[in-house]
Amino acid sequence: MLKEPTLNKPDTQICKYKASLSRRDFLKTAGLAAAGVVFPFSCNTGWTKESSAFKFYRDRAMGCWLGAAIADAMGGPVECQHYKRIQKYYGDFRGFLPYRKPPGLIGLNPGYALHETPGSVTDDTFIRLDLARFYLNTNPPYTPGKLADYLLKHAHFENWWGQAVKVLRRIEKGQVRAEHAGLTHIQGGGGGWWQPVAILNASNPKAASKEAGSLCRIWKAPLEQDILSSVVAGQAEAFKKNSTIDSIVETVINDSGPLATKLFERAVSIARKAKTPEELYEQLYAKALVKKCSKEVDGPMPEHVEPVDYAEGFYTSISFAEQQPWALAYFVFGKGDPERTVLTAVKGGRDADSIATNTASWLGAMSGESVWPKKWRDTVCNANLVEMDLRQICEDLLDVGIRNASVRLSSTDDKVSGKSRKPVKVFLLAGQSNMEGQGVVSMDHPRYYNSGRGNLVNTMKDPNKSHLYKHLKNEKGEWVVRDDVKIAFRERFGGLTIGYTGYGGSSHIGPELQFGHVVGDYYDEPVLLIKTAWGGKSLFKDFRPPSSGGIVGQFYKLMLEDIHKALDNMEENFSDLAGREYEIAGFVWMQGWNDMCDPKAIPEYDKNLINLVKDLRKEFKSPNLPVVIGELGNGGPEAKGNMAAFRKAQKKGAEQIDNAAFVITHDFWREPEQSPNVSHGHHWCGNAESYFLIGDALGKGFIKLIEGKNLKSRD
């Protein structure tokens, strides 16, 4: 059972808590496939399994997933050998080999390979399988701590490489935190585990890099974090419809830090000059062997290692500084041909299975499942069927990738030019915690949530109100996810639905939910809501605009940063909007609690509000941008003291702004005893009806503003 978050804290304490978190900690929401637990998910395209978009995604994902297993199974029998020893004992093989010692150097054992049968996989695939299961059975957000906890409880460690388990045991004993464990752990190994991250972030290399770099901190210090995240970024890039070998190489290198860039560029240069596999091996062995390397992203190049002409025993390195640049070199050398690519990587020796795994992942994601000969695919699937159903695991990952809206692919049969369509209507939603969203969806703990009074689920059951909310769920009782209204909030992107709040998951709503439905119903064009909000922030200081003088507020700057980032990455985050232009249609401001609490801020509020709008219109080159300002209506119609003075200042400022509307919200106040969070008056007591009606009024206030119509609210 999921633990209910404890949210009964003052606004300022929540603000301080969130401020202490890195922005990287707000990872994308993904699916939970635990038995008996259902979470609503954002779907970025409205795909079905019959759509060309899904078929395209499935083909590329299967290519990536099966390619990794094929390469692992081919490389396993010749692992840890000099390339000339492989030539001596195995000749010019063209497919899978049995696991035999001799001529192999490693005997069958758990933690390596379990079967002699050609096509059997090694520990790399077993660990990759456990990582996939983590995604299928874990509640987001995905963090190193959650990954370590899941693996310690559920992973099949008997099939793991022993070094990878040691660090998890240290975490289990409380000797080190998961996110810091890699700093003191032996480096190397584990480069072929991470294809699930690329599959779930297909065509979104930035997100894939970020997630891989975060999770691998269990095992990796900064340099290997950097190398691995760049490898996974390249795999995600490969899912793009028009990806090429060059675009994938460019993504890997551009995502890399200073040292990793030099290592990758050296290997790629060697590959581009080599005319034969033999020449490629000679140059990689002569110039790119690595024994020891710095752990820092900007460290020095590793010392030169003099190669031996031949080695009869173990001759390998687990260092990422060698493995992953070599993998990229073989990918470049292969020129898209599966045999030239994978067999060259496997026959190159050293840590052959791990190296070839990523080589094959790039090619499979770029070219799709059919790039691999059917005999290879059938062999690797059948040889391992006792331990795993490779195809079914990939199918399950596809479901998660769609549901969590992290996949950035569009339909392959879309023949309509984006530029021929009307621009996307973009709305900027900003403010503090009440714009973040505090309306409780379903939590009903007797103590913490007043037995669910006033939460969204129970409000929707009220026969006198249910008709107002029927559009929020479909006929199956699932939360509707609109594909014509998108939302970007922090690091989460997808179709409009519940859950786009500061809490992550699906536990709360804010004004954006019903606001999006109102403007989405109004426009034929797609709508994009860019939400940027932080709790406990004042306009007097934190959002202070440049025209107000003094120090420009940090959160004014962050607000602009968030908006520009979302606009710049619109096509990457929402592939079905590719090629479309956009129009900033409106600005919605829901803020004021902290200014209301500060007697010095209230007299300035009207001027600061005027300057905020003035500076935003200038920033986005929209001098007549429609603006909607929501009243600080907490507590209801009767206001005294600071609250009365503040509402007066709000209204005064709004009335002095051209093309702006001031929306009264105090009628949407519900008494604490009717609400989930009885002591949270600053958060409308968590009452979902209040947030729904505020969003409805803001949306209709916008339409009234641009049309001059009097639209009735849903109260």
C-alpha positions in Angstrom: 0.0 0.0 0.0 1.3 3.4 -0.9 2.2 5.7 2.0 0.2 8.8 2.1 2.3 11.9 2.0 2.1 14.1 5.2 1.1 17.5 3.9 -0.1 19.2 7.0 2.7 21.9 7.1 2.5 25.7 6.9 3.1 27.1 3.5 6.5 28.5 4.4 7.7 25.2 5.7 6.7 23.4 2.5 8.4 26.1 0.5 11.7 25.6 2.5 11.4 21.9 2.0 11.0 22.1 -1.7 13.7 24.7 -2.0 16.1 22.2 -0.5 15.5 19.7 -3.3 17.5 19.8 -6.5 15.5 20.6 -9.6 16.8 17.3 -10.9 14.8 15.5 -8.2 11.6 16.3 -10.0 11.8 13.4 -12.4 9.2 12.6 -14.9 6.2 10.7 -13.7 6.0 7.1 -15.0 3.7 4.2 -14.6 3.2 1.8 -11.7 2.2 -1.6 -12.7 1.9 -3.1 -9.2 -0.9 -5.6 -8.8 -4.1 -4.0 -7.6 -2.9 -0.4 -7.8 -4.1 1.8 -10.6 -2.6 5.2 -11.4 -3.9 7.6 -14.0 -1.3 8.4 -16.7 -0.7 11.1 -19.2 -0.6 9.9 -22.8 1.1 12.4 -25.1 -0.5 11.3 -28.3 -3.7 9.4 -27.7 -2.1 6.4 -29.4 -3.8 3.0 -29.6 -1.9 -0.2 -30.3 -3.3 -0.1 -33.8 -1.9 3.3 -34.6 1.1 3.8 -36.8 2.8 5.8 -34.1 2.6 2.9 -31.6 3.8 0.4 -34.3 6.7 2.6 -35.0 7.6 2.9 -31.4 7.3 -0.9 -30.9 9.5 -1.7 -33.8 12.3 0.6 -32.7 12.0 -0.5 -29.1 12.2 -4.2 -30.0 15.1 -3.4 -32.2 16.9 -1.8 -29.3 15.9 -4.4 -26.7 16.5 -7.6 -28.8 19.7 -6.1 -30.3 21.1 -5.7 -26.8 20.3 -9.4 -26.0 21.7 -10.6 -29.3 25.0 -8.8 -28.8 25.3 -10.0 -25.2 24.7 -13.6 -26.2 27.2 -13.4 -29.0 29.9 -11.6 -26.9 29.5 -13.8 -23.8 31.5 -16.8 -25.0 34.5 -14.7 -26.1 34.4 -12.2 -23.2 37.7 -11.0 -21.7 39.9 -12.2 -24.6 42.5 -10.5 -27.0 41.1 -10.2 -30.5 43.8 -12.4 -31.9 43.0 -15.2 -29.4 39.4 -15.0 -30.6 40.6 -15.4 -34.2 42.8 -18.4 -33.2 40.2 -20.4 -31.3 36.9 -19.4 -33.0 37.8 -18.4 -36.5 35.5 -16.3 -38.6 32.2 -17.2 -36.9 29.0 -15.6 -38.2 26.6 -16.1 -35.3 26.1 -17.5 -31.8 28.7 -19.7 -30.1 28.3 -22.2 -27.3 29.7 -21.4 -23.9 32.6 -23.8 -23.4 35.8 -23.7 -21.4 38.1 -24.2 -23.1 38.4 -22.4 -25.5 36.5 -19.8 -23.4 38.1 -18.4 -20.3 35.1 -18.4 -18.0 33.1 -21.5 -16.9 29.3 -21.5 -16.7 28.1 -20.1 -13.4 25.4 -17.8 -12.0 26.6 -14.3 -12.4 27.9 -15.1 -15.9 25.9 -17.4 -18.1 23.7 -20.3 -17.1 23.6 -22.4 -20.2 26.0 -23.7 -22.8 23.4 -23.3 -25.5 24.2 -20.8 -28.3 22.2 -17.7 -27.8 22.2 -17.8 -24.0 22.6 -14.4 -22.4 25.0 -13.3 -19.6 24.6 -11.3 -16.4 24.3 -8.0 -18.4 20.8 -9.1 -19.7 19.7 -10.5 -16.3 20.5 -7.2 -14.6 18.9 -5.3 -17.4 15.8 -7.5 -16.8 15.7 -6.5 -13.2 16.0 -2.8 -14.1 13.0 -3.2 -16.4 11.1 -4.9 -13.6 11.9 -1.9 -11.4 10.1 0.4 -13.9 7.2 -1.9 -14.2 6.6 -2.3 -10.4 7.7 1.0 -8.8 5.8 4.2 -8.1 7.4 7.3 -9.6 9.4 9.5 -9.3 12.4 7.2 -10.1 15.3 7.9 -7.7 18.5 6.0 -6.8 17.0 5.3 -3.4 13.9 3.7 -4.8 16.0 1.7 -7.3 18.3 0.3 -4.6 15.3 -0.5 -2.4 13.5 -2.4 -5.2 16.6 -4.3 -6.2 17.5 -5.3 -2.6 13.9 -6.7 -2.2 13.3 -8.3 -5.6 16.4 -8.7 -7.8 17.7 -12.1 -8.6 21.2 -11.4 -7.3 22.4 -15.0 -8.0 22.5 -14.0 -11.7 24.3 -10.7 -11.1 27.9 -9.7 -11.4 29.2 -9.8 -7.8 30.7 -6.3 -7.7 27.4 -4.7 -8.6 25.8 -6.4 -5.6 28.4 -5.4 -3.1 27.5 -1.7 -3.2 23.8 -2.5 -2.8 24.7 -4.4 0.4 26.5 -1.4 1.7 23.4 0.7 1.1 21.2 -1.9 2.8 23.5 -1.7 5.9 23.2 2.1 6.0 26.9 2.6 5.3 26.2 4.9 2.4 23.3 6.7 0.7 22.2 5.3 -2.6 22.8 8.6 -4.5 26.4 8.8 -3.1 27.4 5.1 -3.3 29.1 5.3 -6.6 31.6 7.8 -5.4 33.5 5.1 -3.4 32.6 2.1 -5.4 34.9 0.3 -7.9 34.3 1.8 -11.3 33.6 0.0 -14.5 31.0 -2.6 -15.6 27.3 -2.2 -16.0 27.3 -0.4 -19.3 24.7 -2.7 -20.9 21.9 -2.5 -18.3 20.3 0.8 -19.2 18.2 0.3 -22.4 14.9 0.5 -20.4 15.7 4.1 -19.7 16.1 4.9 -23.5 12.9 2.9 -24.3 10.9 4.9 -21.8 12.3 8.2 -23.0 12.4 7.4 -26.7 13.3 10.3 -28.9 13.9 12.4 -25.8 17.7 12.3 -25.3 17.8 15.0 -22.6 15.4 13.2 -20.4 17.0 9.9 -21.0 20.4 11.3 -20.1 19.1 12.9 -17.0 17.4 9.8 -15.7 20.3 7.4 -16.5 22.7 9.8 -14.9 20.6 10.0 -11.7 19.9 6.3 -11.3 23.4 5.1 -12.0 24.8 7.1 -9.1 24.4 3.9 -7.1 27.4 2.5 -8.9 29.1 5.4 -10.7 31.3 8.3 -9.9 31.0 11.5 -12.0 33.0 10.5 -15.1 31.2 7.2 -15.6 27.8 8.9 -14.8 28.6 11.3 -17.6 29.7 8.6 -20.1 26.7 6.4 -19.3 24.2 9.2 -19.5 25.6 10.1 -22.9 25.4 6.5 -24.2 21.7 6.4 -23.2 21.0 9.8 -24.7 22.3 8.4 -28.0 20.0 5.5 -27.7 17.0 7.8 -27.1 18.1 9.9 -30.1 18.2 6.8 -32.2 14.4 6.4 -31.8 13.8 9.6 -33.8 12.2 9.0 -37.2 15.0 10.6 -39.2 17.9 9.6 -36.9 21.3 8.7 -38.5 24.6 7.3 -37.4 25.9 10.9 -37.5 23.1 12.4 -35.4 23.4 9.7 -32.8 27.2 10.2 -32.6 26.6 14.0 -32.3 24.1 13.5 -29.5 26.5 11.3 -27.5 29.3 13.7 -27.9 27.3 16.9 -27.2 25.8 15.3 -24.1 29.3 14.5 -22.8 31.6 16.5 -20.4 35.2 17.5 -21.4 36.9 14.1 -20.7 34.2 11.9 -22.1 34.1 14.1 -25.3 37.8 13.5 -25.9 37.5 9.7 -25.3 34.5 9.4 -27.7 36.0 11.6 -30.3 39.3 9.6 -30.3 37.4 6.4 -30.8 35.1 7.7 -33.6 38.1 9.2 -35.4 39.8 5.8 -35.4 36.6 4.1 -36.7 36.2 6.6 -39.5 39.7 6.0 -40.8 39.7 2.2 -40.5 38.9 0.3 -43.7 38.8 -3.3 -42.2 38.0 -4.8 -38.9 41.6 -5.8 -38.5 42.8 -2.2 -39.0 40.1 -1.0 -36.5 41.3 -3.5 -33.8 44.9 -2.6 -34.3 44.3 1.1 -33.8 41.9 0.7 -30.9 44.4 -1.6 -29.1 47.3 0.8 -30.0 45.6 4.1 -29.0 42.5 3.5 -26.9 43.2 0.9 -24.2 42.4 2.1 -20.7 43.7 0.7 -17.4 43.1 3.5 -15.0 41.2 6.8 -15.4 40.2 9.8 -13.5 36.7 9.8 -11.8 36.1 13.5 -12.7 34.3 14.7 -15.8 37.1 17.2 -16.5 40.0 15.0 -15.5 43.1 14.3 -17.7 43.2 11.7 -20.4 44.1 8.3 -19.1 47.7 7.2 -19.4 48.7 5.3 -22.5 48.6 1.5 -22.2 51.1 -0.3 -24.3 49.2 -3.2 -26.0 50.5 -6.8 -26.2 50.5 -8.5 -29.5 48.8 -11.5 -28.2 47.4 -12.8 -24.8 46.5 -16.4 -24.0 44.8 -15.5 -20.7 42.4 -12.7 -19.5 43.0 -9.5 -21.4 40.3 -7.0 -20.7 39.2 -3.8 -19.0 35.9 -2.9 -17.3 36.6 0.9 -17.5 33.8 2.9 -19.2 36.6 5.1 -20.5 37.5 2.2 -22.8 34.3 0.3 -23.2 31.8 2.9 -24.3 34.0 4.8 -26.8 34.8 1.4 -28.3 31.1 0.6 -28.6 30.6 3.9 -30.4 33.5 3.2 -32.7 32.0 -0.2 -33.7 28.7 1.5 -34.3 30.3 4.0 -36.7 32.4 1.4 -38.4 29.4 -0.9 -39.0 27.6 1.7 -41.2 24.2 0.3 -40.4 24.9 -3.3 -41.4 24.0 -5.6 -38.6 26.7 -8.3 -39.2 29.5 -5.7 -39.8 28.4 -3.8 -36.7 27.8 -6.5 -34.1 30.2 -9.2 -35.2 33.0 -6.7 -35.5 32.3 -5.5 -31.9 32.1 -9.1 -30.6 35.3 -10.2 -32.3 37.2 -7.2 -31.0 37.4 -8.9 -27.6 38.1 -7.2 -24.3 34.7 -6.9 -22.5 33.1 -7.9 -25.7 29.5 -8.6 -24.5 29.2 -5.2 -22.7 30.7 -3.3 -25.5 28.6 -5.0 -28.2 25.4 -4.5 -26.2 25.4 -0.8 -26.6 26.7 -0.9 -30.2 23.6 -3.1 -31.0 21.2 -0.9 -29.0 22.0 2.2 -31.1 21.6 0.2 -34.3 18.4 -1.5 -33.2 16.8 1.7 -32.0 17.7 3.5 -35.2 16.7 0.8 -37.7 14.0 -1.3 -35.9 13.6 -5.0 -35.2 13.9 -6.1 -38.7 17.5 -5.0 -38.9 18.4 -8.2 -37.0 18.3 -11.5 -39.0 15.2 -13.5 -38.0 17.4 -16.4 -37.1 19.3 -14.3 -34.5 16.1 -13.0 -33.0 14.5 -16.4 -32.7 17.7 -18.0 -31.3 18.2 -15.5 -28.5 14.5 -15.5 -27.5 14.2 -19.3 -27.5 17.5 -20.0 -25.8 16.5 -17.9 -22.7 12.8 -18.7 -22.5 13.1 -20.6 -19.3 14.4 -17.5 -17.4 12.7 -14.7 -19.3 10.3 -13.8 -22.1 12.3 -11.1 -23.8 9.5 -9.9 -26.1 6.9 -9.7 -23.3 9.2 -7.6 -21.1 9.7 -5.2 -23.9 5.9 -5.1 -24.6 5.4 -4.2 -20.9 7.9 -1.4 -21.1 6.1 0.0 -24.1 2.9 0.3 -22.1 4.8 2.3 -19.4 6.4 4.5 -22.0 3.1 5.5 -23.4 1.3 5.9 -20.1 4.0 8.1 -18.5 4.0 10.5 -21.5 7.8 10.3 -21.7 7.9 9.0 -25.3 8.3 11.7 -27.9 7.3 10.0 -31.2 4.7 11.0 -33.7 2.7 9.1 -36.2 4.7 7.9 -39.2 1.8 8.5 -41.6 1.2 12.2 -40.6 1.3 13.8 -44.0 0.1 17.2 -42.9 2.8 19.9 -42.7 2.9 21.4 -39.2 3.5 24.9 -40.7 0.3 24.7 -42.6 -1.7 24.4 -39.4 -2.8 27.0 -37.0 -0.4 27.9 -34.2 -0.6 26.3 -30.8 -2.4 28.4 -28.2 0.0 28.8 -25.2 -1.1 29.9 -21.8 1.4 30.9 -19.1 0.1 30.0 -15.6 2.1 31.4 -12.7 2.0 32.1 -9.0 2.7 30.4 -5.7 1.4 27.4 -3.9 -2.3 27.8 -4.9 -1.2 27.8 -8.5 1.0 24.7 -7.8 -2.2 23.0 -6.7 -3.3 21.7 -3.3 -6.7 20.2 -4.2 -6.8 16.6 -2.9 -7.9 14.0 -5.4 -8.7 10.8 -3.4 -6.7 10.6 -0.1 -9.1 10.0 2.7 -7.1 9.2 5.9 -9.3 10.1 8.9 -6.7 12.1 10.6 -4.7 13.7 7.8 -7.4 14.2 5.2 -10.6 14.5 7.2 -11.9 11.1 5.9 -11.8 12.5 2.4 -14.4 15.2 2.8 -14.0 17.7 0.0 -11.6 15.6 -2.1 -12.2 15.3 -5.8 -13.5 11.7 -5.9 -16.1 12.4 -3.2 -17.1 15.7 -4.6 -17.8 14.0 -8.0 -20.1 11.5 -6.2 -22.4 14.3 -4.9 -25.6 13.9 -7.0 -26.1 17.7 -6.9 -22.7 18.3 -8.4 -21.7 15.2 -10.4 -22.8 16.7 -13.7 -20.2 19.4 -13.4 -17.4 16.9 -13.3 -18.5 14.1 -15.6 -15.9 15.2 -18.3 -13.0 14.4 -15.9 -13.5 10.6 -16.3 -14.4 8.3 -19.2 -17.0 5.6 -19.4 -14.6 3.1 -17.8 -14.1 5.3 -14.8 -10.6 6.3 -15.8 -9.2 9.9 -15.5 -9.5 11.5 -18.9 -6.2 12.6 -20.5 -6.8 15.2 -23.2 -4.6 14.9 -26.3 -5.6 18.4 -27.5 -4.5 20.2 -24.3 -0.9 19.7 -23.3 0.8 20.8 -20.1 4.4 21.4 -19.1 5.2 21.7 -15.4 8.8 21.4 -14.2 10.1 18.1 -15.7 6.7 16.6 -16.5 5.0 16.9 -19.9 1.8 15.3 -21.3 -1.9 15.5 -21.9 -4.0 17.5 -19.4 -5.2 15.3 -16.5 -5.0 15.3 -12.7 -1.6 15.4 -11.0 0.3 18.3 -12.5 1.2 19.7 -9.1 4.2 20.1 -6.9 3.6 16.7 -5.3 4.2 14.6 -8.5 2.1 11.5 -9.1 -1.7 11.9 -9.2 -2.6 13.0 -5.7 -3.6 16.7 -6.3 -5.0 19.2 -8.7 -4.6 22.9 -9.2 -6.5 25.5 -11.2 -4.8 24.3 -14.4 -7.2 21.2 -14.6 -10.5 22.9 -15.3 -8.8 26.0 -16.8 -7.4 23.7 -19.5 -10.7 22.1 -20.1 -12.4 25.5 -20.6 -9.9 26.9 -23.0 -9.4 23.5 -24.7 -13.1 23.3 -25.4 -13.1 26.9 -26.7 -10.2 26.5 -29.2 -10.0 24.2 -32.2 -6.2 24.6 -32.1 -4.1 22.6 -29.7 -3.5 24.3 -26.3 -0.3 24.2 -24.3 -0.4 25.2 -20.6 3.1 26.2 -19.3 2.8 26.2 -15.5 5.5 27.7 -13.3 4.8 28.1 -9.6 6.5 27.8 -6.2 5.0 27.9 -2.8 5.8 30.6 -0.3 6.8 33.3 -2.7 6.0 37.0 -2.8 5.7 39.5 -5.6 7.3 42.0 -3.3 10.6 40.1 -3.2 10.7 36.7 -4.9 8.8 37.5 -8.2 9.9 41.2 -8.1 9.9 42.4 -11.7 12.7 44.6 -13.2 10.4 47.7 -13.6 9.8 47.8 -9.8 13.4 48.6 -9.1 15.7 47.0 -6.6 16.9 43.4 -6.9 15.0 41.4 -9.5 13.4 38.5 -7.8 15.0 35.1 -8.2 11.7 33.5 -9.0 10.9 36.1 -11.6 14.0 34.9 -13.4 13.2 31.2 -12.8 9.7 31.8 -14.1 11.1 33.2 -17.4 13.6 30.4 -17.5 10.8 27.7 -17.2 8.7 29.4 -19.8 11.5 29.8 -22.4 12.7 26.2 -21.8 9.2 24.9 -22.4 8.7 26.9 -25.6 12.2 26.0 -26.9 11.6 22.3 -26.3 7.9 22.2 -27.4 8.6 19.9 -30.3 10.8 17.6 -28.3 8.4 17.4 -25.4 5.3 17.0 -27.6 6.2 15.4 -30.9 2.7 15.7 -32.3 3.2 19.5 -32.2 6.3 19.2 -34.4 6.4 21.9 -37.0 3.7 24.1 -35.5 4.3 27.6 -34.6 2.9 28.9 -31.3 1.1 32.0 -30.0 1.2 33.1 -26.4 -2.6 33.5 -25.9 -2.7 34.6 -22.2 -1.1 35.0 -18.8 -2.8 33.8 -15.7 -1.6 34.9 -12.3 -2.7 33.2 -9.0 -0.7 34.5 -6.1 -0.7 36.7 -3.1 -0.6 34.9 0.3 2.9 35.9 1.2 2.4 39.5 0.2 -0.8 39.6 2.2 1.1 38.5 5.3 3.7 41.3 4.9 2.4 44.8 5.8 5.3 46.3 3.8 4.3 44.5 0.6 0.6 45.3 0.5 1.0 49.1 -0.3 3.3 48.2 -3.2 1.3 45.3 -4.6 -0.8 47.2 -7.2 2.4 48.8 -8.7 4.3 45.5 -8.6 1.4 43.7 -10.3 1.3 46.4 -13.1 5.1 46.1 -13.5 5.0 42.3 -13.6 2.5 42.4 -16.6 4.5 45.2 -18.3 7.8 43.3 -18.1 6.3 40.0 -19.2 4.6 41.6 -22.2 7.9 43.1 -23.1 9.8 39.8 -22.6 7.5 38.0 -24.9 7.0 40.8 -27.4 3.2 40.8 -26.8 2.2 44.4 -25.8 -1.5 43.5 -25.6 -1.2 40.0 -24.1 -4.5 39.1 -22.3 -4.1 38.8 -18.6 -6.3 37.1 -16.0 -5.6 37.7 -12.3 -7.3 35.5 -9.7 -8.4 37.0 -6.4 -6.9 35.7 -3.2 -10.2 34.5 -2.1 -9.2 32.3 0.9 -11.6 32.5 3.8 -14.6 33.5 1.7 -16.4 36.8 1.1 -15.9 38.3 4.5 -12.4 39.8 4.7 -10.8 41.9 7.4 -7.4 43.4 8.2 -4.6 42.4 5.8 -6.8 40.2 3.7 -9.2 43.1 3.0 -6.4 45.5 2.3 -4.7 43.0 0.0 -7.7 42.2 -2.1 -8.3 45.9 -2.6 -4.7 46.3 -3.8 -5.1 43.3 -6.1 -8.2 44.8 -7.7 -6.6 48.2 -8.0 -3.6 46.9 -9.8 -5.7 44.7 -12.1 -8.0 47.7 -13.1 -5.0 49.7 -14.2 -3.8 47.0 -16.7 -5.2 47.2 -20.2 -6.7 44.0 -21.5 -6.8 42.3 -18.1 -9.5 40.7 -16.0 -9.8 40.4 -12.2 -11.6 37.2 -11.3 -13.4 37.0 -8.0 -12.8 33.6 -6.3 -14.0 34.1 -2.7 -17.3 32.5 -3.4 -15.5 29.2 -4.0 -14.3 29.0 -0.4 -15.6 25.8 1.4 -15.5 25.5 5.2 -12.7 23.6 6.8 -15.0 20.9 8.2 -16.1 20.2 4.6 -12.5 19.9 3.4 -9.5 17.4 3.5 -6.9 19.7 5.2 -8.9 21.4 7.9 -5.9 23.6 9.1 -4.7 24.7 5.7 -6.7 27.9 5.1 -3.8 29.2 3.1 -4.4 26.3 0.7 -8.2 26.5 0.5 -8.1 23.6 3.0 -7.1 21.3 0.1 -10.7 21.4 -1.1 -10.8 20.0 -4.7 -14.1 21.8 -5.5 -12.5 25.1 -4.7 -9.6 24.5 -7.1 -11.9 23.2 -9.8 -14.1 26.2 -9.6 -11.2 28.6 -9.5 -9.9 27.1 -12.7 -13.3 27.2 -14.3 -13.7 30.9 -13.4 -10.2 31.8 -14.6 -10.9 30.1 -18.0 -14.2 31.7 -18.5 -12.7 35.0 -17.3 -10.2 34.8 -20.1 -12.9 34.0 -22.8 -15.0 36.9 -21.5 -12.0 39.2 -21.7 -11.3 38.4 -25.3 -14.9 38.2 -26.4 -16.6 40.6 -24.0 -19.2 37.9 -23.0 -20.6 37.2 -19.6 -20.0 33.5 -19.1 -21.6 31.7 -16.1 -19.3 29.9 -13.8 -19.9 26.3 -12.8 -20.8 27.1 -9.2 
